[in-house]
């Protein structure tokens, strides 16, 4: 059984929530763009660090 840290699942849930939000809301609005940027700035580096 491969080892998977719990934080990996939290990051995947965060990215899934971001994908859901991106499908439901208009990404051309400035507030939504900022929200996407904040979530991506948190999720992507931490996901890469977890996978390392």
C-alpha positions as MATLAB code, in Angstrom:
seq = 'XXXXXXXXXXXXXXXXXXXXXXXXXXXXXXXXXXXXXXXXXXXXXXXXXXXX';
ca = [
       0.000    0.000    0.000;
       1.601    3.311   -1.029;
       2.125    6.007    1.545;
       0.010    9.141    1.024;
       0.111   11.990    3.537;
      -3.184   13.370    4.791;
      -2.276   16.832    3.526;
      -2.332   15.460   -0.032;
      -6.031   14.696    0.292;
      -6.690   18.183    1.660;
      -4.911   19.715   -1.348;
      -6.836   17.549   -3.780;
     -10.116   18.547   -2.156;
      -9.062   22.192   -2.377;
      -8.259   21.832   -6.081;
     -11.553   20.021   -6.691;
     -13.424   22.842   -4.952;
     -11.569   25.327   -7.118;
     -12.546   23.421  -10.268;
     -16.173   23.340   -9.121;
     -16.105   27.075   -8.392;
     -14.523   27.780  -11.794;
     -17.311   25.902  -13.578;
     -20.089   27.607  -11.604;
     -18.883   31.229  -11.607;
     -17.832   33.691  -14.279;
     -14.010   33.860  -14.314;
     -14.021   37.223  -16.100;
     -15.064   39.096  -12.933;
     -12.155   40.655  -11.061;
     -13.180   39.283   -7.650;
     -13.352   35.737   -9.012;
      -9.956   36.116  -10.667;
      -8.434   37.169   -7.355;
     -10.094   34.257   -5.576;
      -8.719   31.818   -8.171;
      -5.260   33.339   -7.824;
      -5.239   33.069   -4.027;
      -6.388   29.456   -4.064;
      -3.907   28.503   -6.784;
      -1.054   30.275   -4.993;
      -1.813   28.139   -1.952;
      -2.727   24.833   -3.577;
      -0.138   24.324   -6.296;
       3.086   24.815   -4.296;
       1.765   22.826   -1.349;
       0.639   20.038   -3.675;
       4.088   19.939   -5.279;
       5.739   19.935   -1.862;
       3.495   17.093   -0.708;
       4.261   15.009   -3.793;
       7.986   15.561   -3.332;
];
